[in-house]
Amino acid sequence: MPNKRVYDLNIALDRIKSYCALQDRCQWDVLQKLNEWGLKQVTKDHILEILITDNFVDEARFSTSFCRGKFKIKNWGKRKITNALKRKNISTICINIGLQEIGDNEYNQVLENLFYQKKNTLKDKNHFTQKKKIASFLIQRGFESNLVWDKIKDLSNK
């Protein structure tokens, strides 16, 4: 369902403020929504400037909440989170601020839990194919390959 075109600046500003108030948004999300509405570039820049000064849009706050949510709810690794933030044109400084939300102990615990979760679902008896399938699952989830293989070696030897 496409949105109606917005022709009045005040109406557009009110609608986009309520859009940003629902959850944290980045500049890219806001610009995508403004593009859907068919606004001119000058108007989009003016609205974005107002949103930033009124603190409706904050890249660092968005990055921290995005990292926290994707890690705790979806169990994504740091690589997958970083790539998703880069697709939204978030700066590396803000990405690093967001990734600091993830503690190392928590990160290793989630990696270990996903390892056992995947291992219990595999029916293949061959240890080599099991390790490969577990590794590809964890790497696809966004965990660093060196961490994944170290964890597989540690947990397989137990």
SEKOLKE-331761 format. One line per 2 residues: number of its first residue (from 0); for each residue x negated, y negated, z negated of N, C-alpha, C. Coordinates in nm, 4 decimals. Atoms other than C-alpha are relative to their C-alpha. Layout:
BEGIN
NUM	X,Y,Z,X,Y,Z,X,Y,Z  ...
END
This chain:
BEGIN
0	-0.0837,0.1172,0.0000,0.0000,0.0000,0.0000,-0.0885,-0.1239,0.0000  0.0862,0.1179,-0.0057,-0.1847,-0.3121,0.1170,0.0601,-0.1156,-0.0809
2	-0.0444,0.1150,0.0771,-0.1706,-0.6226,-0.0987,0.0473,-0.1105,0.0931  -0.0463,0.1145,-0.0771,0.0136,-0.9291,0.0207,-0.1133,-0.1008,0.0107
4	0.1006,0.1036,-0.0146,-0.2001,-1.2055,0.1552,0.0293,-0.1130,-0.0970  -0.0133,0.1090,0.0948,-0.2622,-1.4832,-0.0904,-0.0479,-0.1271,0.0673
6	0.0351,0.1243,-0.0661,-0.2630,-1.8386,0.0394,-0.0256,-0.1133,-0.0984  0.0178,0.1052,0.0983,-0.2638,-2.0427,-0.2809,-0.1168,0.0357,-0.0918
8	0.1185,-0.0242,0.0809,-0.5878,-2.0784,-0.4778,0.0375,0.0341,-0.1436  -0.0385,-0.0250,0.1391,-0.4153,-2.0880,-0.8183,0.0612,0.1386,-0.0169
10	-0.0590,-0.1336,0.0059,-0.2131,-1.7737,-0.7460,-0.1093,0.1064,0.0122  0.1101,-0.0953,-0.0183,-0.5240,-1.5944,-0.6215,-0.0859,0.0076,-0.1255
12	0.0823,0.0028,0.1199,-0.7186,-1.7041,-0.9288,0.0684,0.0724,-0.1159  -0.0745,-0.0691,0.1059,-0.4468,-1.5845,-1.1673,0.0020,0.1508,0.0231
14	-0.0050,-0.1430,-0.0300,-0.4160,-1.2487,-0.9893,-0.1351,0.0670,-0.0212  0.1318,-0.0623,0.0132,-0.7895,-1.1868,-0.9820,-0.0458,-0.0006,-0.1453
16	0.0326,0.0005,0.1435,-0.8258,-1.2871,-1.3492,0.0684,0.1165,-0.0706  -0.0684,-0.1144,0.0626,-0.5646,-1.0312,-1.4458,-0.0619,0.1318,0.0468
18	0.0695,-0.1169,-0.0529,-0.7422,-0.7776,-1.2216,-0.1288,0.0257,-0.0784  0.1259,-0.0141,0.0745,-1.0693,-0.8442,-1.4071,0.0250,0.0267,-0.1480
20	-0.0292,-0.0197,0.1416,-0.9008,-0.8400,-1.7476,0.0381,0.1445,-0.0308  -0.0376,-0.1391,0.0226,-0.7786,-0.4818,-1.7006,-0.1181,0.0866,-0.0412
22	0.1223,-0.0721,0.0320,-1.1314,-0.3413,-1.7068,-0.1171,-0.0803,0.0527  0.1187,0.0713,-0.0466,-1.4871,-0.4566,-1.6501,-0.0151,0.0184,0.1502
24	0.0212,-0.0030,-0.1451,-1.5495,-0.5444,-1.2866,-0.1337,-0.0655,0.0320  0.1221,0.0636,-0.0469,-1.8641,-0.6314,-1.0966,0.0361,-0.0944,0.1149
26	-0.0240,0.0964,-0.1078,-1.9016,-0.8986,-0.8304,0.0432,0.0710,0.1281  -0.0340,-0.0744,-0.1206,-1.8820,-0.6373,-0.5562,0.1472,0.0395,0.0005
28	-0.1413,-0.0376,0.0093,-1.5427,-0.5104,-0.6805,0.0905,-0.1194,0.0248  -0.0809,0.1201,-0.0154,-1.4063,-0.8636,-0.6986,-0.0007,-0.0465,0.1453
30	0.0078,0.0419,-0.1403,-1.5313,-0.9502,-0.3505,0.0785,0.0936,0.0920  -0.0793,-0.0946,-0.0790,-1.3752,-0.6330,-0.2101,0.1485,-0.0327,-0.0106
32	-0.1409,0.0337,0.0206,-1.0393,-0.7294,-0.3622,0.0348,-0.1309,0.0713  -0.0252,0.1277,-0.0677,-1.0688,-1.0854,-0.2302,-0.0015,0.0171,0.1512
34	0.0006,-0.0295,-0.1438,-1.1533,-0.9485,0.1147,0.1320,0.0624,0.0432  -0.1302,-0.0597,-0.0311,-0.8342,-0.7403,0.1039,0.1077,-0.1066,0.0148
36	-0.1002,0.1065,-0.0035,-0.6403,-1.0580,0.0436,-0.0186,-0.0948,0.1172  0.0211,0.0799,-0.1197,-0.7892,-1.2203,0.3527,-0.0366,-0.1449,-0.0275
38	0.0395,0.1367,0.0339,-0.9387,-1.5266,0.1835,-0.1245,-0.0409,0.0776  0.1185,0.0517,-0.0677,-1.1990,-1.7497,0.3465,-0.1205,0.0132,-0.0923
40	0.1239,-0.0204,0.0760,-1.5619,-1.7178,0.2387,-0.0201,-0.1094,-0.1035  0.0174,0.1114,0.0936,-1.5680,-2.0630,0.0758,0.0891,0.0202,-0.1221
42	-0.0942,-0.0242,0.1100,-1.2625,-1.9764,-0.1327,-0.0476,0.1160,-0.0861  0.0496,-0.1150,0.0754,-1.4077,-1.6390,-0.2318,-0.1173,-0.0397,-0.0882
44	0.1155,0.0432,0.0778,-1.7326,-1.8007,-0.3442,0.0427,-0.0866,-0.1181  -0.0496,0.0879,0.1065,-1.5431,-2.0645,-0.5443,0.0672,0.0810,-0.1112
46	-0.0685,-0.0841,0.0989,-1.3254,-1.8031,-0.7167,-0.1002,0.0826,-0.0788  0.1020,-0.0801,0.0673,-1.6258,-1.5833,-0.7953,-0.0799,-0.0848,-0.0979
48	0.0725,0.0909,0.0887,-1.8091,-1.8813,-0.9429,0.0814,-0.0296,-0.1263  -0.0876,0.0251,0.1157,-1.5108,-1.9576,-1.1693,0.0051,0.1224,-0.0903
50	-0.0069,-0.1231,0.0791,-1.4874,-1.5936,-1.2788,-0.1276,0.0246,-0.0795  0.1274,-0.0200,0.0692,-1.8559,-1.5826,-1.3693,-0.0140,-0.0997,-0.1144
52	0.0125,0.1005,0.1070,-1.8454,-1.9087,-1.5667,0.0994,0.0258,-0.1130  -0.0989,-0.0313,0.1035,-1.5298,-1.7994,-1.7516,-0.0232,0.1368,-0.0622
54	0.0422,-0.1298,0.0543,-1.7019,-1.4655,-1.8287,0.0998,0.1122,0.0284  -0.0846,-0.1116,-0.0429,-1.4450,-1.2516,-1.6475,-0.0837,0.1061,0.0706
56	0.0901,-0.0907,-0.0712,-1.7249,-1.0994,-1.4391,-0.1387,-0.0147,-0.0610  0.1337,-0.0015,0.0578,-2.0517,-1.0018,-1.6067,-0.0662,0.1309,0.0421
58	0.0657,-0.1179,-0.0561,-2.2888,-0.7647,-1.4312,-0.0617,0.0893,-0.1083  0.0639,-0.0797,0.1056,-2.4770,-0.6553,-1.7459,0.1053,0.0737,-0.0819
60	-0.1072,-0.0640,0.0760,-2.1550,-0.5861,-1.9364,0.0641,0.1121,0.0811  -0.0547,-0.1032,-0.0879,-2.0177,-0.3950,-1.6376,-0.0929,0.1201,0.0047
62	0.0977,-0.1082,-0.0106,-2.3368,-0.1920,-1.6100,-0.0019,0.0856,-0.1262  0.0020,-0.0779,0.1242,-2.3360,-0.0911,-1.9765,0.1269,0.0829,-0.0153
64	-0.1241,-0.0774,0.0151,-1.9700,0.0106,-1.9771,0.0093,0.1099,0.1053  0.0007,-0.0991,-0.1074,-2.0101,0.1939,-1.6431,-0.0888,0.1183,-0.0391
66	0.0935,-0.1064,0.0401,-2.3129,0.3891,-1.7695,0.0570,0.0815,-0.1145  -0.0555,-0.0693,0.1160,-2.1472,0.4722,-2.0998,0.1148,0.0913,0.0412
68	-0.1155,-0.0780,-0.0419,-1.8271,0.5903,-1.9329,-0.0357,0.1185,0.0869  0.0358,-0.1094,-0.0906,-1.9812,0.7971,-1.6559,-0.0803,0.1075,-0.0705
70	0.0787,-0.1001,0.0723,-2.2207,0.9659,-1.8967,0.0876,0.0775,-0.0978  -0.0756,-0.0674,0.1066,-1.9811,1.0383,-2.1827,0.1234,0.0727,0.0519
72	-0.1242,-0.0612,-0.0474,-1.6687,1.1194,-1.9825,-0.0260,0.1005,0.1123  0.0215,-0.0869,-0.1161,-1.7960,1.2665,-1.6564,-0.1296,0.0793,-0.0048
74	0.1282,-0.0699,0.0162,-2.1355,1.3935,-1.7811,-0.0933,-0.0168,0.1197  0.0921,0.0286,-0.1092,-2.3281,1.2267,-1.5007,-0.1389,-0.0232,-0.0564
76	0.1381,0.0280,0.0363,-2.7058,1.2078,-1.5111,-0.0389,-0.1409,0.0406  0.0461,0.1372,-0.0242,-2.9101,0.8897,-1.4868,-0.0163,-0.0304,0.1482
78	0.0186,0.0244,-0.1442,-2.9866,0.9330,-1.1169,0.1319,-0.0301,0.0702  -0.1299,0.0196,-0.0638,-2.6234,0.9596,-1.0144,0.0602,-0.1338,-0.0420
80	-0.0497,0.1286,0.0493,-2.5304,0.6621,-1.2320,-0.0733,-0.1146,0.0689  0.0803,0.1047,-0.0645,-2.8160,0.4556,-1.0872,0.0416,-0.0184,0.1455
82	-0.0404,0.0104,-0.1404,-2.7142,0.5367,-0.7299,0.1382,-0.0627,0.0149  -0.1342,0.0591,-0.0064,-2.3500,0.4484,-0.7979,-0.0061,-0.1504,-0.0263
84	0.0133,0.1432,0.0281,-2.4542,0.1138,-0.9457,-0.0693,-0.0736,0.1142  0.0667,0.0627,-0.1145,-2.6866,0.0433,-0.6528,0.0969,-0.0193,0.1163
86	-0.1008,0.0154,-0.1057,-2.3944,0.1016,-0.4143,0.0893,-0.1206,-0.0258  -0.0797,0.1167,0.0363,-2.2144,-0.1759,-0.6021,-0.0863,-0.1264,-0.0068
88	0.0930,0.1130,-0.0070,-2.5154,-0.4083,-0.5515,-0.0332,-0.0581,-0.1373  0.0403,0.0427,0.1336,-2.6044,-0.4241,-0.9214,-0.1526,-0.0068,-0.0026
90	0.1453,0.0164,0.0038,-2.9573,-0.5506,-0.9900,-0.0637,0.1073,-0.0882  0.0698,-0.1024,0.0766,-3.2194,-0.3144,-1.1299,-0.0133,-0.0394,-0.1461
92	0.0076,0.0449,0.1394,-3.2451,-0.5271,-1.4441,0.1276,0.0401,-0.0731  -0.1282,-0.0364,0.0619,-2.8754,-0.4756,-1.5173,0.0160,0.1521,-0.0084
94	-0.0060,-0.1467,0.0032,-2.9031,-0.1063,-1.4288,-0.0800,0.0532,-0.1186  0.0835,-0.0439,0.1121,-3.1858,-0.0641,-1.6797,0.0649,-0.0332,-0.1339
96	-0.0721,0.0354,0.1228,-2.9828,-0.2470,-1.9446,0.1103,0.1020,-0.0260  -0.1071,-0.0977,0.0146,-2.6944,-0.0095,-1.8800,-0.0503,0.1377,-0.0387
98	0.0538,-0.1332,0.0289,-2.9110,0.3019,-1.8893,-0.0546,0.0118,-0.1421  0.0452,-0.0038,0.1392,-3.0374,0.2045,-2.2354,0.1114,0.0454,-0.0938
100	-0.1131,-0.0482,0.0789,-2.6886,0.2962,-2.3600,-0.0065,0.1508,-0.0234  0.0080,-0.1454,0.0075,-2.7774,0.6619,-2.3056,-0.1223,0.0380,-0.0822
102	0.1105,-0.0436,0.0857,-2.9873,0.8072,-2.5872,-0.0636,0.1272,0.0533  0.0731,-0.1167,-0.0501,-3.2516,1.0694,-2.5110,0.0526,0.1300,-0.0595
104	-0.0520,-0.1218,0.0642,-3.1171,1.3191,-2.7644,0.1348,0.0392,0.0590  -0.1320,-0.0246,-0.0599,-2.7646,1.2825,-2.6285,-0.0139,0.0549,0.1415
106	0.0229,-0.0378,-0.1398,-2.8938,1.3150,-2.2729,-0.0440,0.1470,0.0081  0.0485,-0.1391,-0.0003,-3.0804,1.6391,-2.3482,0.1083,0.0955,-0.0473
108	-0.1082,-0.0848,0.0488,-2.7814,1.7758,-2.5388,0.1031,0.0264,0.1092  -0.0953,-0.0170,-0.1099,-2.5475,1.7153,-2.2437,-0.0592,0.0907,0.1074
110	0.0679,-0.0846,-0.0981,-2.8028,1.8723,-2.0088,0.0036,0.1457,-0.0435  -0.0018,-0.1363,0.0520,-2.8233,2.1792,-2.2313,0.1418,0.0589,0.0037
112	-0.1391,-0.0474,-0.0030,-2.4432,2.2049,-2.2630,0.0441,0.0360,0.1417  -0.0351,-0.0290,-0.1389,-2.4007,2.1855,-1.8853,-0.0730,0.1243,0.0506
114	0.0756,-0.1192,-0.0370,-2.6727,2.4488,-1.8442,0.0754,0.1257,-0.0423  -0.0699,-0.1187,0.0506,-2.4877,2.6979,-2.0644,0.1390,0.0143,0.0629
116	-0.1321,-0.0040,-0.0635,-2.1518,2.6040,-1.9145,-0.0090,0.0634,0.1383  0.0172,-0.0545,-0.1346,-2.2767,2.6813,-1.5639,-0.0478,0.1450,-0.0060
118	0.0536,-0.1352,0.0113,-2.4678,2.9915,-1.6738,0.1105,0.1000,-0.0334  -0.1094,-0.0893,0.0384,-2.1534,3.1414,-1.8300,0.0989,0.0244,0.1134
120	-0.0932,-0.0194,-0.1115,-1.9553,3.0958,-1.5071,-0.0599,0.0839,0.1127  0.0652,-0.0749,-0.1079,-2.2127,3.2697,-1.2852,0.0163,0.1502,-0.0211
122	-0.0167,-0.1452,0.0053,-2.1492,3.6346,-1.2036,-0.1186,0.0726,0.0627  0.1157,-0.0580,-0.0668,-2.4720,3.6887,-1.0113,-0.0988,0.0510,-0.1041
124	0.0915,-0.0614,0.0963,-2.7124,3.9217,-1.1948,-0.1464,-0.0344,0.0272  0.1366,0.0337,-0.0362,-3.0263,3.8101,-1.0104,-0.0409,-0.1302,-0.0711
126	0.0419,0.1153,0.0792,-3.2145,3.5682,-1.2395,-0.0468,-0.1161,0.0874  0.0510,0.1061,-0.0864,-3.3748,3.3775,-0.9530,0.1138,-0.0796,0.0640
128	-0.1139,0.0713,-0.0594,-3.0460,3.2968,-0.7805,0.0798,-0.0732,-0.1073  -0.0670,0.0702,0.1099,-2.8935,3.2103,-1.1177,-0.0701,-0.1321,-0.0296
130	0.0767,0.1213,0.0294,-3.1716,2.9607,-1.1862,0.0172,-0.1035,0.1112  -0.0157,0.0932,-0.1115,-3.1385,2.8111,-0.8387,0.1374,-0.0655,-0.0027
132	-0.1355,0.0545,0.0043,-2.7626,2.7714,-0.8715,0.0174,-0.0976,-0.1157  -0.0078,0.0901,0.1152,-2.7926,2.6171,-1.2171,-0.0748,-0.1292,0.0291
134	0.0801,0.1188,-0.0305,-3.0660,2.3809,-1.0993,0.0705,-0.0893,0.1002  -0.0678,0.0837,-0.0990,-2.8725,2.2647,-0.7947,0.1251,-0.0651,-0.0593
136	-0.1169,0.0577,0.0681,-2.5620,2.2121,-1.0109,-0.0402,-0.1203,-0.0843  0.0426,0.1081,0.0884,-2.7508,1.9986,-1.2621,-0.0592,-0.1173,0.0773
138	0.0565,0.1078,-0.0818,-2.9402,1.8024,-0.9971,0.1115,-0.0749,0.0720  -0.1153,0.0640,-0.0638,-2.6111,1.7357,-0.8162,0.0731,-0.0897,-0.0988
140	-0.0623,0.0799,0.1050,-2.4778,1.6023,-1.1466,-0.0792,-0.1266,-0.0298  0.0782,0.1218,0.0138,-2.7571,1.3435,-1.1352,-0.1127,0.0066,-0.0998
142	0.1114,-0.0131,0.0932,-3.0121,1.4816,-1.3767,-0.1299,0.0124,0.0793  0.1290,0.0001,-0.0666,-3.3789,1.4438,-1.2886,-0.0493,0.1432,0.0180
144	0.0372,-0.1377,-0.0321,-3.5225,1.7537,-1.1221,-0.1084,0.0538,-0.0929  0.1043,-0.0501,0.0904,-3.8308,1.7739,-1.3455,0.0594,0.0362,-0.1364
146	-0.0674,-0.0337,0.1258,-3.6074,1.7662,-1.6565,0.0796,0.1286,0.0133  -0.0825,-0.1190,-0.0229,-3.3776,2.0280,-1.5070,-0.0858,0.1254,-0.0004
148	0.0839,-0.1197,-0.0083,-3.6564,2.2719,-1.4244,-0.0697,0.0290,-0.1325  0.0581,-0.0227,0.1331,-3.8244,2.2191,-1.7625,0.1032,0.0626,-0.0937
150	-0.1069,-0.0535,0.0862,-3.4924,2.2858,-1.9372,0.0316,0.1436,0.0379  -0.0258,-0.1370,-0.0446,-3.4337,2.5973,-1.7258,-0.1095,0.0941,-0.0496
152	0.1110,-0.0833,0.0482,-3.7794,2.7309,-1.8149,0.0110,0.0217,-0.1514  -0.0112,-0.0110,0.1466,-3.7277,2.6567,-2.1857,0.1148,0.0899,-0.0412
154	-0.1186,-0.0732,0.0429,-3.3779,2.7986,-2.2121,0.0039,0.1432,0.0529  0.0035,-0.1354,-0.0533,-3.4419,3.1025,-1.9930,-0.0934,0.0904,-0.0801
156	0.0957,-0.0771,0.0783,-3.7327,3.2103,-2.2122,0.0542,0.0371,-0.1371  -0.0577,-0.0291,0.1332,-3.5128,3.2119,-2.5245,0.0765,0.1273,-0.0012
END
